[in-house]
Amino acid sequence: MTSLEITLAIVLTLTLVSLVVSIYFNIKHGLLILNFVETLEETLDLLDEKYHAISQILEIPIFYDSPQIKTVLQDIRDSRDSLLIVASQLGKIEGFQVEDNEDNEIEV
């Protein structure tokens, strides 16, 4: 064997080893990303359910004018709005469409 053949064999071996390592890490990170996306979708679905549940509660008229009750209702409204903001921010990763309170779709 000449030195050129030995050099080419070593380069080929190193290239194959790098390919195997690259494939391993590509599969490992691909599965990690798929698990993250699945978890993110489940979280967005849960946030959407909670947002709609809170919106339905806020539509019920209150017949008591206590300042404490008004404060609690405002806190619930603020929580509902923060759920929408969090869902919008998480949705930007996926490019989902999030529905706001008037059933208009907001593309994020």
MOBELTA-V940693 format. One record per pair of residues at least 12 apart in sequence whose ideal C-beta (glycine too) atoms are under 6 Angstrom apart, sorted by the first residue. I is the first residue (numbers start at 1). J is the second residue. Records with the same first field share a line. If there is no record, write none. Layout:
BEGIN
I->J + J
END
This chain:
BEGIN
44->87 + 90
47->83 + 87
50->83
51->83
54->80
88->108
91->108
92->108
END
